[in-house]
Amino acid sequence: MQRQLDIDFVRSQFPGLEHGWVFFDNAGGSQILKRAVERISTFLYDKNVQIGGSYEVSQQAAKALMESRVAAMHLVNASRPEEIVFGGSTTVLLQNLARSMRSQLSAGDEIIVTISDHESNIGPWDGLRDMGVVVKFWPLDKTTYELDVADLKPLLTARTKLVCVTHVSNILGAINPIAEIAALTHAHGARICVDAVAYAPHRAVDVRAMDVDYYVFSFYKTYGPHYAMMYGKYDHLLELDPLYHFFYGRDKVPGKLEPGNPNYELAYAVTGIVDYLCELGRKSGGTGSERELILAAFDAITMQENALTDRLLSYLRSRNDCRIIGETANRNGRRIPTISFVFEGRNSEDICKAMDAYKIAIRFGDFHARRLGDHVGLPQYNGAVRVSMVHYNTLGEVDRLIAALDEILGSDGADQKRGAA
């Protein structure tokens, strides 16, 4: 069912949009929901004490933390709130996960990573080489810019313990078939760890349907504060080494993986994100449970984002001086609106800095996916230009970007391509 997005309602929920800037750097960090900020303030003003006490306010703080886990559980369709681990960032959570898996690994065990991942889902596993773990790279096809599951199969052996993959590359923008990858991984007796930072703001997450073992993303790119969560299957979390004090045993899940305790107020902001998605789902014609409303919201979000993606890709394809890094068309909605590109002979940094005068926020570089940037030849352009949109962006803003690009670059590239067509 196609659901229409109420864009006026959406934009009214993000106060940061009121200052005249077009924010097309959302993969670096989205604008925050007003109700997420309100939840933070509510916690700090009304419940700002340590949990675990017998007194009423401490009990309220503990209740708020559990509400945060329940909200995150609904957001990703986990089985129970204890499967939600909070942490400062995706980078931190993945580093913690690697540390907590050390006792499960031996010299000669194998971990597979991809060349297309953000360094957050490569570096922590690469760091296990010091204990004799073998790290293998799943290659990326330079022509299609895709991870081919056929290329994963020969890498899997009886010693494979973990496959680490991104749900969506923060440069390439294409959605990887995680459920298929998970099934293949499990068939070889291994587990899968997914970096979902570039996916979670754009599509509904269902960790059970994908059958993933670990799934990590950041809230500051998903309309909340600078904080993050990791989903882990409960039985797997029980097996992980405690990262907290020695008296936090293996069965103390998820607390043993949250050293120093989670940040209560930032975790509580997650309830604001889910509350917003539920209201958006209702406004888009959804009914039913909290989870059903979240699904309805993301149906409407997908429609809006597909329109944004198609508009920008169409323009970029029209220029004969532009190289799109990734799929050049949004076939069957397989692309999120994170679009990276270079203009032949032009420095990406210069283009982004020129765009500042138009009050349009975009970014250049390798976006901490340096191995991928090197692999596809980005250094000669000082990285790629990246335009990363979300559902609160509009087609009018895309047109504003296109007009600015034509002024900055000159329209010759576009005119020649269109003339040839």
C-alpha positions as CSV (number, residue, x, y, z in Angstrom):
1,M,0.0,0.0,0.0
2,Q,1.4,3.4,-1.0
3,R,1.1,5.9,1.8
4,Q,1.4,9.7,1.4
5,L,3.8,11.6,3.6
6,D,2.4,14.7,5.4
7,I,5.4,16.8,4.7
8,D,4.1,19.9,6.5
9,F,3.6,17.8,9.7
10,V,7.0,16.2,9.2
11,R,8.9,19.5,8.9
12,S,7.1,21.0,11.9
13,Q,8.7,18.3,14.1
14,F,12.3,19.4,13.4
15,P,13.0,22.9,14.7
16,G,16.4,22.9,13.0
17,L,14.7,23.2,9.6
18,E,13.5,26.7,10.4
19,H,16.8,28.6,9.9
20,G,16.9,28.7,6.1
21,W,19.5,26.0,5.5
22,V,18.9,23.0,3.2
23,F,20.4,20.0,5.1
24,F,21.7,17.5,2.7
25,D,24.4,16.1,5.0
26,N,22.0,13.8,6.9
27,A,24.3,10.8,6.7
28,G,26.7,12.7,8.8
29,G,23.9,13.6,11.3
30,S,20.2,14.2,10.9
31,Q,18.3,17.0,12.5
32,I,16.8,16.1,15.9
33,L,13.1,15.8,16.7
34,K,11.7,18.3,19.1
35,R,10.0,15.5,21.1
36,A,13.4,13.8,21.4
37,V,14.8,16.9,23.0
38,E,11.8,17.2,25.2
39,R,12.3,13.6,26.5
40,I,15.9,14.5,27.4
41,S,14.7,17.6,29.3
42,T,12.0,15.7,31.0
43,F,14.4,13.1,32.3
44,L,17.0,15.6,33.4
45,Y,14.4,17.8,35.2
46,D,12.2,15.1,36.7
47,K,14.1,11.9,37.0
48,N,17.8,12.8,37.1
49,V,19.0,10.2,39.6
50,Q,20.8,6.9,39.6
51,I,18.6,3.8,39.0
52,G,18.5,1.0,41.5
53,G,17.4,3.0,44.5
54,S,14.3,2.2,46.6
55,Y,13.0,5.8,46.5
56,E,10.3,6.9,44.1
57,V,12.4,9.1,41.8
58,S,15.0,6.3,41.3
59,Q,12.2,3.9,40.5
60,Q,10.9,6.4,37.9
61,A,14.3,6.7,36.4
62,A,14.5,2.9,36.1
63,K,11.1,2.8,34.5
64,A,12.2,5.5,31.9
65,L,15.2,3.4,31.0
66,M,13.1,0.3,30.5
67,E,10.7,2.4,28.4
68,S,13.7,3.3,26.3
69,R,14.6,-0.3,25.7
70,V,11.0,-1.2,24.9
71,A,10.8,1.7,22.3
72,A,14.1,0.5,20.7
73,M,12.7,-3.1,20.7
74,H,9.7,-2.0,18.7
75,L,11.9,0.1,16.4
76,V,13.9,-2.9,15.3
77,N,11.3,-5.7,16.1
78,A,13.5,-7.4,18.7
79,S,12.1,-10.2,20.8
80,R,12.7,-8.6,24.2
81,P,13.9,-5.3,25.6
82,E,17.0,-7.0,27.1
83,E,18.3,-7.5,23.6
84,I,18.9,-3.7,23.3
85,V,22.4,-2.5,24.3
86,F,23.0,1.3,24.5
87,G,26.3,3.1,23.9
88,G,27.9,6.3,22.9
89,S,28.2,5.6,19.1
90,T,28.2,2.8,16.6
91,T,32.0,2.9,16.6
92,V,32.1,2.4,20.4
93,L,29.5,-0.4,20.4
94,L,31.3,-2.4,17.7
95,Q,34.7,-1.9,19.5
96,N,33.0,-3.2,22.7
97,L,31.5,-6.1,20.8
98,A,34.9,-7.1,19.4
99,R,36.4,-6.9,23.0
100,S,33.6,-9.0,24.4
101,M,34.0,-11.8,21.8
102,R,37.7,-12.4,22.5
103,S,37.1,-15.5,24.7
104,Q,35.1,-17.0,21.9
105,L,37.9,-16.8,19.4
106,S,41.1,-18.7,18.9
107,A,44.1,-18.4,16.6
108,G,43.1,-19.5,13.1
109,D,39.5,-18.5,13.5
110,E,38.3,-16.4,10.6
111,I,36.3,-13.1,10.4
112,I,35.0,-11.8,7.1
113,V,34.7,-8.0,6.5
114,T,33.9,-6.0,3.4
115,I,35.9,-3.4,1.6
116,S,32.7,-1.3,1.3
117,D,32.1,-0.8,5.1
118,H,32.6,2.2,7.3
119,E,35.8,1.7,9.2
120,S,33.7,1.1,12.4
121,N,32.8,-2.3,11.2
122,I,36.3,-3.2,9.9
123,G,38.8,-1.7,12.4
124,P,37.6,-3.6,15.6
125,W,37.8,-6.9,13.8
126,D,41.1,-6.2,12.1
127,G,42.4,-5.5,15.6
128,L,41.9,-9.1,16.5
129,R,44.7,-10.2,14.2
130,D,47.0,-9.8,17.3
131,M,45.5,-13.0,18.8
132,G,45.9,-14.9,15.5
133,V,42.4,-14.3,14.1
134,V,42.4,-14.3,10.2
135,V,40.6,-11.4,8.7
136,K,39.3,-11.8,5.1
137,F,38.0,-9.1,2.8
138,W,34.8,-9.7,0.8
139,P,35.6,-7.8,-2.4
140,L,33.4,-5.2,-4.1
141,D,32.7,-5.3,-7.9
142,K,34.2,-2.1,-9.2
143,T,31.9,-2.2,-12.2
144,T,28.5,-2.7,-10.5
145,Y,29.6,-1.3,-7.1
146,E,27.8,-4.3,-5.5
147,L,28.7,-7.0,-3.0
148,D,28.0,-10.2,-4.8
149,V,26.9,-13.0,-2.5
150,A,28.6,-15.4,-4.9
151,D,31.9,-13.8,-3.9
152,L,31.2,-14.5,-0.2
153,K,30.7,-18.2,-0.6
154,P,34.3,-19.2,-1.3
155,L,35.5,-17.1,1.7
156,L,33.3,-19.1,4.1
157,T,35.0,-22.1,5.8
158,A,34.6,-24.3,8.9
159,R,36.8,-21.7,10.7
160,T,34.6,-18.7,9.9
161,K,33.1,-17.3,13.1
162,L,31.7,-13.9,12.0
163,V,30.7,-12.1,8.8
164,C,30.6,-8.3,9.2
165,V,28.8,-6.3,6.6
166,T,27.0,-2.9,6.1
167,H,23.3,-2.8,5.4
168,V,23.9,0.2,3.2
169,S,27.3,1.8,2.4
170,N,27.4,5.5,3.4
171,I,29.0,6.2,0.0
172,L,27.3,3.7,-2.4
173,G,23.7,4.0,-1.1
174,A,22.5,0.5,-2.3
175,I,20.7,-1.8,0.1
176,N,22.5,-5.1,0.6
177,P,20.4,-8.3,0.9
178,I,21.0,-8.9,4.6
179,A,18.5,-11.8,5.0
180,E,20.2,-13.7,2.2
181,I,23.7,-13.0,3.6
182,A,22.6,-14.0,7.1
183,A,21.1,-17.3,5.8
184,L,24.3,-18.2,4.0
185,T,26.4,-17.2,7.0
186,H,24.3,-19.3,9.4
187,A,24.5,-22.3,7.0
188,H,28.2,-22.3,7.6
189,G,27.9,-22.1,11.3
190,A,29.0,-18.5,11.6
191,R,27.3,-15.3,12.9
192,I,26.6,-12.0,11.2
193,C,27.2,-8.4,12.5
194,V,25.5,-5.6,10.6
195,D,26.4,-1.9,10.6
196,A,23.0,-0.3,9.9
197,V,23.9,3.4,10.4
198,A,23.1,4.3,6.8
199,Y,20.0,2.2,6.6
200,A,18.0,2.8,9.8
201,P,16.9,6.4,9.1
202,H,15.3,5.3,5.8
203,R,13.6,1.9,6.1
204,A,11.9,-0.1,8.7
205,V,14.2,-2.5,10.5
206,D,13.2,-6.1,11.3
207,V,16.0,-7.9,13.0
208,R,13.9,-11.1,13.3
209,A,12.9,-11.3,9.7
210,M,16.5,-10.8,8.6
211,D,17.7,-13.2,11.3
212,V,20.8,-11.1,12.2
213,D,22.9,-11.8,15.2
214,Y,24.1,-8.3,15.9
215,Y,22.7,-5.1,14.4
216,V,24.1,-1.6,15.3
217,F,23.2,2.0,14.4
218,S,23.3,5.6,15.7
219,F,20.4,7.7,16.8
220,Y,22.0,10.9,15.9
221,K,21.5,9.9,12.3
222,T,18.0,8.6,13.0
223,Y,16.5,11.9,14.3
224,G,17.7,11.7,17.8
225,P,20.7,12.7,20.0
226,H,24.3,11.6,19.7
227,Y,23.8,8.1,21.0
228,A,23.5,4.5,19.6
229,M,22.1,1.0,20.1
230,M,23.1,-2.5,19.4
231,Y,20.6,-5.3,19.0
232,G,21.9,-8.8,19.8
233,K,20.1,-12.1,20.1
234,Y,19.7,-12.7,23.8
235,D,21.5,-16.1,23.9
236,H,24.4,-14.5,22.1
237,L,24.6,-11.6,24.5
238,L,24.7,-14.1,27.4
239,E,27.9,-15.6,25.9
240,L,29.7,-12.3,25.6
241,D,32.5,-11.4,28.0
242,P,31.4,-8.8,30.6
243,L,32.8,-5.3,30.0
244,Y,31.7,-3.9,33.4
245,H,32.9,-4.6,37.0
246,F,33.9,-8.2,37.9
247,F,30.7,-8.7,39.8
248,Y,28.7,-8.1,36.6
249,G,28.3,-11.8,35.6
250,R,27.6,-13.2,32.1
251,D,23.9,-13.3,32.9
252,K,23.6,-9.6,33.6
253,V,22.3,-8.7,30.1
254,P,22.5,-6.0,28.8
255,G,24.1,-4.2,31.7
256,K,27.4,-6.1,31.5
257,L,27.9,-4.5,28.0
258,E,27.2,-1.0,29.1
259,P,30.2,0.0,31.3
260,G,29.5,3.0,33.4
261,N,25.7,2.5,32.7
262,P,23.9,3.9,29.7
263,N,23.3,7.6,29.4
264,Y,19.7,7.6,30.7
265,E,18.5,10.9,29.2
266,L,19.8,10.1,25.8
267,A,18.4,6.6,25.9
268,Y,15.0,8.2,26.9
269,A,15.1,10.3,23.8
270,V,14.4,7.1,21.8
271,T,10.9,7.1,23.1
272,G,10.4,10.4,21.3
273,I,11.7,9.0,18.0
274,V,9.3,6.1,18.2
275,D,6.4,8.3,19.3
276,Y,7.0,10.5,16.3
277,L,7.1,7.5,13.9
278,C,3.8,6.2,15.4
279,E,2.1,9.5,14.9
280,L,3.5,9.7,11.4
281,G,2.2,6.2,10.7
282,R,-1.3,7.3,11.8
283,K,-1.2,10.4,9.7
284,S,-0.2,8.2,6.8
285,G,-3.2,6.0,7.2
286,G,-1.8,3.3,9.4
287,T,-3.6,1.6,12.2
288,G,-2.9,-1.1,14.8
289,S,0.0,-1.8,17.1
290,E,3.0,0.3,17.7
291,R,5.0,-1.8,15.4
292,E,2.4,-1.6,12.7
293,L,2.4,2.2,12.9
294,I,6.2,2.2,12.6
295,L,5.9,0.2,9.4
296,A,3.2,2.5,8.0
297,A,5.5,5.5,8.8
298,F,8.4,4.0,6.9
299,D,6.1,3.1,3.9
300,A,5.4,6.9,3.6
301,I,9.1,7.8,4.2
302,T,10.1,5.4,1.5
303,M,7.8,7.0,-1.0
304,Q,9.1,10.5,-0.3
305,E,12.7,9.4,-0.4
306,N,12.3,7.5,-3.7
307,A,11.0,10.7,-5.2
308,L,14.0,12.7,-3.9
309,T,16.5,10.0,-5.1
310,D,15.0,9.9,-8.6
311,R,15.1,13.7,-9.0
312,L,18.7,14.0,-8.1
313,L,19.9,10.9,-10.0
314,S,18.1,12.1,-13.1
315,Y,20.0,15.4,-13.0
316,L,23.4,13.8,-12.4
317,R,22.8,11.3,-15.2
318,S,22.1,14.2,-17.5
319,R,25.6,15.6,-17.1
320,N,28.5,14.1,-19.2
321,D,31.0,15.3,-16.6
322,C,29.6,13.4,-13.6
323,R,30.5,10.0,-12.3
324,I,28.0,8.6,-9.8
325,I,29.6,6.4,-7.2
326,G,27.1,3.5,-7.0
327,E,24.0,2.6,-8.8
328,T,22.9,5.3,-11.3
329,A,19.2,4.5,-11.0
330,N,16.9,3.6,-8.1
331,R,15.8,0.3,-9.4
332,N,12.9,-1.2,-7.3
333,G,13.6,1.2,-4.5
334,R,17.0,-0.5,-3.8
335,R,18.7,2.8,-3.2
336,I,18.5,5.1,-0.3
337,P,18.9,8.9,-0.9
338,T,22.6,8.9,0.0
339,I,24.2,9.8,-3.4
340,S,27.9,10.3,-3.9
341,F,29.5,11.6,-7.1
342,V,32.5,13.3,-8.6
343,F,32.8,15.8,-11.5
344,E,35.6,15.1,-13.8
345,G,38.5,17.6,-13.3
346,R,36.8,19.3,-10.3
347,N,37.9,19.2,-6.7
348,S,35.0,17.9,-4.5
349,E,36.1,20.2,-1.7
350,D,35.8,23.3,-3.9
351,I,32.3,22.3,-4.9
352,C,31.1,21.8,-1.3
353,K,32.7,25.1,-0.2
354,A,31.0,27.0,-3.0
355,M,27.7,25.5,-2.0
356,D,28.0,27.1,1.4
357,A,27.1,30.4,-0.1
358,Y,23.7,29.0,-1.2
359,K,23.0,27.8,2.4
360,I,22.9,24.2,1.2
361,A,24.8,21.8,3.5
362,I,26.6,18.9,1.7
363,R,29.9,17.2,2.4
364,F,33.0,15.8,0.6
365,G,35.6,13.2,1.5
366,D,35.6,9.4,2.1
367,F,33.3,9.6,5.1
368,H,35.4,7.2,7.2
369,A,35.0,4.5,4.5
370,R,38.6,5.1,3.4
371,R,39.3,1.6,2.1
372,L,36.3,1.9,-0.1
373,G,37.3,5.4,-1.3
374,D,40.7,4.1,-2.2
375,H,39.2,1.1,-3.9
376,V,37.0,3.1,-6.3
377,G,39.6,5.8,-7.0
378,L,38.3,8.8,-5.0
379,P,41.5,10.4,-3.6
380,Q,42.3,12.2,-6.9
381,Y,39.1,14.3,-6.4
382,N,39.7,14.9,-2.7
383,G,37.0,12.3,-2.1
384,A,33.4,12.4,-3.4
385,V,30.7,15.0,-3.1
386,R,27.9,13.4,-1.0
387,V,24.3,14.6,-0.9
388,S,22.5,12.6,1.8
389,M,18.7,13.3,2.1
390,V,16.0,12.1,4.4
391,H,12.2,12.2,4.4
392,Y,12.0,15.8,5.7
393,N,13.8,17.1,2.6
394,T,11.6,18.2,-0.3
395,L,11.7,18.1,-4.1
396,G,11.9,21.9,-4.0
397,E,15.2,21.6,-2.0
398,V,16.5,19.2,-4.6
399,D,15.7,21.7,-7.3
400,R,17.5,24.4,-5.3
401,L,20.6,22.1,-5.1
402,I,20.5,21.4,-8.9
403,A,20.2,25.1,-9.7
404,A,23.2,25.8,-7.5
405,L,25.3,23.0,-9.0
406,D,24.6,24.4,-12.5
407,E,25.8,27.8,-11.4
408,I,28.9,26.5,-9.7
409,L,29.9,24.0,-12.4
410,G,28.4,25.7,-15.5
411,S,25.8,24.0,-17.5
412,D,28.0,22.9,-20.3
413,G,28.3,19.3,-19.0
414,A,24.5,19.0,-18.8
415,D,23.9,20.7,-22.2
416,Q,26.4,18.3,-24.0
417,K,24.9,15.2,-22.4
418,R,21.3,16.3,-23.2
419,G,22.3,17.3,-26.7
420,A,23.9,13.9,-27.3
421,A,20.8,12.2,-26.1
